[in-house]
Amino acid sequence: MTLTLTVPPRTDADRLTGLPVAVIGAGPVGLAAAAHLLEQGLDVIVYEAGPTVGTSVRAWGHTRLFSPWQYVIDPAAQRLLEATGWEAPRASSLPTGHDLVDTYLAPLAATPQLAPVIQYGTRVAAVSRQGMDRTRSIGRADTPFLLRLNTAHGVTDVTARAVVDTSGTYTSPNSLTAAGLAPAADLGDRVVHALPDVLGADRDRFTGKRVLVVGAGHSAANTLIKLASLAKTAPGTEVLWAVRNAGTARLGVDAADGLAARGQLGSTVHGLVESGQVQQIASYEIDDVRADGDQVTVTGRRAGEPFAVTVDVIVNATGFRPDLDMLREIRLGLDDIVEAPRALAPLIDPNLHSCGSVAPHGVAELAHPEPNFFIAGMKSYGRAPTFLLLTGYEQVRSIAAELSGDHAAARLVELVLPETGVCSTDLGGSSCCTTPSSAGSPTTAAPSVDVVAPEAASCCAAPEPTPPADSSSCCAN
């Protein structure tokens, strides 16, 4: 039996008067949301779990975006910045994650308008309605949201008239196992997050080790290329690459799609496999991962036959998923497969779309059964890896217009994306994503984004030997 719960249309009830719009996350999209909301004359409060803005971006700050500055700065945010005398970087240059924070996000957060409304070290543990769990409908639209906050000083409950969740997915990686379940045992530091700084801060973690990279996307490719570079100067470093399917469609060697950088990335990785610098383990479905002394043993099936491999460290580059635990009392309308809003999911199916082919969208596609609740940014894409910062900025512009009462403007989506977009790559070229960068190499973005993590994040990329003077890019982490 299916139970259908209906909610009356939103009204401007007295209980909501004077309450702010709560934005969860102070990454690129979260700060853009705050800027647009303020432009619409709405009060806003931003809750950031980290100690500074762009905490997740900092985690992959060594990587370089494939999107140039012209595609990673939100218009409303730029207007706030320019009022302080800020000057935008050269439009065609490619920032690293650290550049994105230091040159854009940190100055934005310090503007007179945003500085007073950002609360750092504040983690949103749960979102609900004041005095209402998800089963109650009468008067729901007129009831303030209730956010439970965890801070260094304890637990606090606060209210808001609306909520925009831009918390991203960077801290919620997919599992290593083919079944999507976490390994049975705690593996500690034997498993590292996607996009480690192989040639920089994390170099010692990989030097002279047998390393297994799991994943078939551009984050994996980027790490493989850097590991192969490390192996040339660090004897004993061995690089293995596990993929679930027989091939790697997203890393094809044919650059005819118009993105030379992406094609070059695929060609480079496959060349490393052919030369023996990277040992590819294809058609490998991982069932479990267990500690084996100081090493770790991966067990599963390869082409249907039992297969196991023992390594020193694993890089989990299997993608990201949204953390929905804090939203259990919110009525979400998510696609069963992608875990994105139902109207958005068909537009971002990674089997059909790359960054440049995702249609611009706004509040109509982001709406949930819960009135005045929105998920924006990388988290709105669920498990899909094709998010662009430009897309996130348009999402929050539309949401701000909707919350201000300008419903026509909220549905007038006119974003123009760069022609042809991929969700990752590197090797100096025209792309819409990112790639890690270290002293002489890499760049990336969030979960297959302009950045990584996003939020962020998310078109990933490969190492970048020489950034091009101009680049048609759009992704970010």
N, C-alpha and C positions, 0 to 999 in steps of 0.2 A: 504494500500500500504506500502511495506517495502522499505526503502531507505538504500542501501548498500554503505558505504563509504570505499574506499580502500586507503591504505597508502603505498607509495613506500618503498622498503627495506631501513634499516638504513644505513647511510653513515657517514664517518668521515668528516663532513663538517667543514669549517673554523669557523663558528659561534659557534661551540661547543668547539673548541680548548681552553684549559686553564680553562674551567669551571669545578667546582667540581661535584661530585655526592652528592646530598642532601639526607640525612637520616633523617626521621621524627621520633623522639622518642629516648631517651637514656635509654631504659630498657635493659634487657639481650640480646634480639635479635638485637636491634638497635646498641648497642656497638659491638656485634659480627659482624654485617654488616660492621661497620667502620673498624674493625680489618682486615677483609678479603679484603676489598677494598684497604686498605693501603698495604697489602701484595702483591696485584696485581699491585702496583705502581700507583694507581689512587688517585687523590686528592678527599678529602671528607670533608663535613661539616655536623655536627649533630645538629639538632634543638630540644631542649627539653623545653616543656612548663613549667615544674616545676623548682623549685630552685636548685635541685640537681639531680643526676642520680637516676633511680629507684623510681621515685615519687609514682607511682601506687603500686609498691611492698611494699613501706613503709606503705601504707594504710592498708595492711593486714600483716604487718610485724610480728605480734604476732603469726601467723600461721606457722606451720612446713610443709615443703615439704615432700612428700612421695618419691620423687626422691632423692637418696643420691648424694653427691657431684660429684661423677664420671659421673653423667648424667646431670649436670647443668652447667658445665664449657665448653665453646667453645674452640676448639683446637687453633684457631688463636689468640684468646684472651689470652689463657694460655701462648702462646709463647711470647707475649708482656710482660705479667706479670713476667714470669720467667727470662727475661732479666734484670729485676730490682732487682732480688734476692727473689722475692715472692715465698712462698712455699704453695702448694695446701693443703687444709684440708684433713683429713683422708677420703679416697674415699667412704667408706661405711657409714659414718655418715650422719645424716639428718639435713640439715640447716633449720632455720626459715627464714621468709622473711627478717627480720632484719639482720640475718647472711649473707644472699645472697648479700645484699647491702654492709654491712660493710666489709666483708671479701673478696668479689669478685668484685662487680660492682664499688665501690668507688676507690679501688686501681687501677682498670683497667682504669677508667676515668682519673686518675692522672698520668698515664704513659706519658713520653715525647711525644709519638706519638699522643695520643688521647686528652690530655689536651688542646692543642691549637685549636682543631677543634670542640669543643663542645660549643654551645651557650645556656646558661640556661635562663629561663624566656622568652623564645621565642616561641610563639604559631603560628603554621602555620594555617592561616585562610582560605587560598585557594591555589589551584594549577592549573595552566593553561599553555599555551604556549605564548611566547612573541609575542604580536600582533595578536594572533589567539585564537578564541573561539573553541569549540569542533566541529563546523560545517565545518571548513576550512581544506582542505587536501593537497593542493599543497605546497610542501616544508616542510611539517609538521615534518618529521623525522629529518630534518636538523635545526629545530628551537629550541632554548633553552627553557627549562621550565621556567616558571615565578612563584615564590612563594611569596605570600603576608604574611608578618610576623607582628604579633602584639607583641610589647614589652612595657616595662614601659616608653620608650621614644617616643612611637608613632607607626605609621604604615610604614613599609618599604617593597619595592619590590626587590627581588634578583633573579638571574638566576642560572640555573644548567644544566648540560648536561644530567643527569638522576635523577630519584627520586625513593627512596625505602621508602615506608610508613610502619613503624613498630610501629605506634602509639597505637596499642592495642584496647581493647574493654572494659576495666574495668570501664571506666567512662560512658559507654553507656548501662545500664541495660535494659532488656526487661521490658515491661509494666506489671503491675499487672493484667490488664483485659484480659479476654480470647480473645477479639477481637484484642489485640495488641495495643490498643490506650491508651494514657495517661488518668488518671482519670480526670473528668471534672473540679475539683477544685484543687487548690494548697493545699497540705497537710502538708507542712513544715516538721518539725522533727517528725511528727507522723509516717513517713515511713523512715526506715533506709536501707542502702546499705547492700548487702550480706556480710556475714562473719564479723559481728561486734565482738568486743572483749568482749564478754558477761561476762567472768569471770575476766576481767582486767579493762582496761580504760573505757569501756562502761557499767560497772556493774550497776551503779546507774540508768542508762536509763531503765533497765529491772527489777530491784528489786521491788517486790511487785506489778508488773503490769500484766495485761492480755495481752499476746503477741500472735500474729498470724504470723506464718511463712508460706510464700507462695512459693511453688516450690517442685518438686519431685525428685531432684537430690541430689548429695552428699554435696553441699553447704548447702542445707536445712537441711540435716541429721546432719551435723556437728553442726549447730546452735541449732537444737533441743536437741541434747545430752548435750550441754553446758547449755542450758536453764533448762533442767531437773535437772542438777547438781545444778544450782543456786537455783531452787525451793526447794531443800532439806534444804537449810539453810536460805532462805528468804521467810518467811510466806507471803501468798497472791500472790505469783508469779504463774500465770496460763499459761499453754502452749497449744496453738492450732496449728494445722497443716492442711493447705488447699492444696489439690491436685486436678488437673483438671480431672484426670481419676479415674477409679474405683480401680486401683492398682498402685503400684510403681515398675515398671519393673527394673529400674536401682538400686533399693535397695532391691533386692531379698535376702531371708534368706539363699539361697543355695550357699555355697562357692565352689562348685565343679568346677568353672571356673578356679581354680588354684590360685586365689587371696584370701587367707584366710582373709586378712584384710578387703577387700571389703565385703565378706560374713559376717564377724563379725560386720561390720558397719550396714548392713541391719538387722542382727539379733538383734542388740542392739536397733535400732530405733523401730522395730516392737515389741520388748519386752516392750519398754516404752509405746507404744500404748496399748498393751494388759493389761498392769498393770494399765492403767489409768493415768499415769504420763504425757502423751501427748494425747490430744483429737484430733483424726484425722477427718477431714471433707473431705471425698472423693467425687468424681464426682461433684465437685463444680466449676462451670464456673462463674467467677466474671465479672459482667457487669459494676460496678462503685464503687468508693470508695470516701466517702465524710466525711468532718469534722463534728463531732457531739459534740459540746462543747469542752472539753479537750480530748475527745476520737475520734474515727473514726469508721464509720459504713460501712461495706462491703456488697454490695447487689449483687445478682445474681441468679443462678438457680442450685439446687442440684438435680441430677437425673431428670432434667426437671421441677422440682417444684420450685417456688420462695423461696429464702432462704436469710436471712440476719444475720450478726453477728457484734456485737459491741465490740471493743477492745481498749486498750490504745496505742499500738504501733504495727506496721507491719514490718516484716523483708522481704524485697523483694529478694528472692533467685530464681528468675525465669530465670536466665541466662543472657546472654549478646548479643548484636548485634553491628555490625560495624557502626560508624558514618561516613557517606559518603558525608555529606554536603560540605566539603571543596574540594571534587573531582568532582563537577558538570560540570566543563569544561574539564574533562579528559574522554577519551573514555574507559570505563570499560566494560569488558566482564564477567558479573557475572551471576551465576545460579539464576533462578527466585525464588527458594525456600530457599536455604541455604545462598545465598548472598556471595558465595565464587567464585573464578575463575571457569569458566565452566568446564575446564578439571580436576580441583581438586575436585569439588563438589561430584562426584560419589564415590570418594575414602574416603570421610570423613562423609558420611551420618550417623548420630548418630543412626539410626535405624539398621544399618548393621555393624558398626565398633566401637571398643573400642580403647584405645590408642595403644595397641600392634598390632592391626590388620590393622592399616592405613599404606598403602604402602609408603615407602620413596619417595620423589618427589622433583623436582627442578624447574628450569626456564621454562621448557616445559609446566608444569602444571600451572605455575603462570603467564604466559604471558597474556597480555591484548591487545586489538586492538591499544592501545596507545604505540608506540615504546619507549622502555627504561623506562617504568614506571612499578613498581612492588609493590604489597602489600605483606608483609611478616610477619611472627609471628602470634600471635593470631588473628589479624585482617584478615589475609588471610583465616581463617576458617569461616568467616562470623558468622552465628548463631550456627554452630556446636560446641559441647563442648569437643572435644577430642584432643586438641592441646598439643604437648609435646615440651619442650625446645630443645631437641635434634633435633626434626623435624625442628624447626625454624632455628637452627644453620646450618643445611644442606641446607635449602632454601637460606640463604644469601651467603653461600659458592658458591652455584651454580650461583646465580645472579652476584656475583663479577667476577666469571670466564667468564660469558657471556659478561659482560660490558668491560672486558679486551680484548675480542676478542678470547678467548679460548673456542670456542663453543663446542668442543668435551668434554672437562673437565666439562663444565656446565651441560652436559646431562649424564655424567657418575655418577649416584647416587648410592652410595654403603653403605649408612647408615644401620647399624644393630641395631635394637631396642631390648630392653630387652624382653624376652618371655612373652607373655600375658600382656596386659596393660589395666588398667581401668582408668577412668578419675576421680577418687576421692576415698577417704576413709580415715580411720584413725585407731584408735585403734591398734596401734603397729602391723604392719604386712608388707607383701611384696606387694607393689602396685606401680603404676607409678604416683601417684598424690601427693596431699597434704592434710593437715589438720591443722586448727588453733591450736595454742598452747599458753597457758597462764601458769601462775605459776605452774600448775600441770596437764595440759591437753592440748588439741587441736593442729591442724595444717591444712594447706590448700594450695591452689594455685589459679591461676587466673581462669577466666571463665572456670572452669573445665580444668585445665591445670596444669603444674608443679607448677604453682603458681596461682595467681589469676589474674590476670590481668593483668591478664596481663595484661605493655602490658598485658599480660599477661598474661593472662592470663588466663592457665585455667583448670586443673583437680582439682576439689575440694575434700575436705576430711573431716574426722571426728576427734574428739579429740584423742589425743595420750597420753595414760597413761604412757607407757614406750617405748621409741624408741628402735627398735630392733638393735642388733649389726650390722647386715647386712640386706640390703634391695634391692630387685630388683625393682627399681622404675624408672620413666622416666618423670613424668609430672611436671608442674610448673605453676606458675601464671604469 
